[in-house]
Every structure is written in C-alpha cells, then in structure tokens.
Amino acid sequence: QLVESGGGSVQAGGSLRLSCAASGYTYSTTCMGWFRQVPGKSRDGVAAIYMTDGHTYYADSVKGRFTVSRDNAKNTLYLQLNSLRTEDAAMYYCAALGYGWGQGTQVTVS
C-alpha cells in the first residue's frame, strides 16, 4: 500500500514536499519513484531511487529543482519540489516496483 500526501497549491517559484508512506512489505521493493500526469496525457516518470544503494534518477525537466529521498525508519519516500513552474502542475503518483501505485496527490502551480 502506498499513500501520498503533501500536494497543494503554490505560486510559481514556490516549494512543496510530497510524501509517500509505504507498508513494510511494499517498502521492501528494489526501486521506488514518482510520476506525474495531467488530464489527457501520459503518466511520466519524474524521479526514482534505488532502495539498495540510494542511486537517484531524474527527468531532465526537473533536474536541479526536485530531490527524491527516503526515510527507511519511516518507510517513507519523499519528493522535494523547488522552483516550481506552471508546467509542473499535475497529479503526482508514488510507485513501488512490483507493488503498484498510490492514489496520487495534486500539485497546482499558479
């Protein structure tokens, strides 16, 4: 099970921190990541982290602005969103390899 939180409405240039709480079983996955989707478009990868060694990957459009991290003690994945742009507005989903998706959290940028 994956439960996202932290979305909201911010002005361009602002910041948000998304959280994804995972059950212990789900957190045993090898890779977790964040995706985003706007209506009528595909769900695109934003950032990912390998749980074994902490290696991270980012879409070119968010490099230098977003940071993915994890807290193993809390079974939680994070996505720090800085310098937000209007084009970052979307529903953000957490995913765990082999375990599916969360319900999403909405990010609005004006």
N, C-alpha and C positions, 0 to 999 in steps of 0.2 A: 504493500500500500504506500502511496505517495501523496502527500498533502502539501500543496503550495500555499504560500501567503506572502504578504508584503507589497502586493501591487497597489497602484493608486494613480492619482492624477498629479502631475507636476508640470512646471513650466520648462521650456527648453533651457538647457544648461544645468538643470537640477539633477538630483540623485535619488535613487531608490535602492533598497536591498531586498531581494527576494529570498525566501527560504523554502526549502523542500524537506519536510520531515518524512523519514522512511522507517518502515518497520525493520526490526533487526534482520529478519530474513531477507528482505529486499536490499538492505544495505550491504549484504554480502556479495553483491554483484561486482564485476570487474571494472565497470565503467558507468558513470552517470553523466547526464548532460542537461542542457537547457535548449529548448526550441521555442520558436515563436511563429505565430500565424495571424494574418489579417484576413477578414472575410473575403472569400473568392480567390484566395491564393494558397499556395502550398505551405506546409509546415516546414520551416527551415531551421537548420542547426545554428546555434549561436555560440555555445561553448561546451566543452566536455572535459572531464577529468578522469584519469585512470586511478582507480582506488588503490592499486598495489604500490605505485611509485609516485603518485601525485602529479604526473605529467599532465599538462593542460593544453587545450587546443581552442582556438577562437576563429570565428568567421572574420574575414578581412574587414567587414563593415564595423566591427565592434572592437577590434584590436586597439589596445591603449586606453579604452574607455570602460570596458567591462572586465570584471575579475570573477572567476569561478573559484570556489574554495569549499572545504568540507570540515566538519567537526565530528570526528569519529566518536567522541564521547557522547554526542547527542544524536548520532545517526542522522545528521542533517547536512544537506547541500545548500550552498548559498550562491547567489549571483549579485555582485555589486555592480550597479549601473550608474556610471558617472557621465557628465557632459551629455545628458540625454538630448536627442534630436527628435523632431516631429516624426521622422521616419522610423524611430524605434517603437512607436506606439503599436501595440499588438497584444494578443493573448500569449502569455508565456507559460510554457509547459515544462515540467520536470520529467525526466525519463531515466529509467534504470535498465541497463541491458539485460534482456531476458525476463523483465518483470513488468514492463508496460509503462503507462503514463499516469500522471496526476490529472486533476480536473482543470488545472490552469488558473492563472491569476492575471487580471487585466492591468496593463500599463497604458496610461493615457498621457500624452505629451502635447502641451499647447504652446 
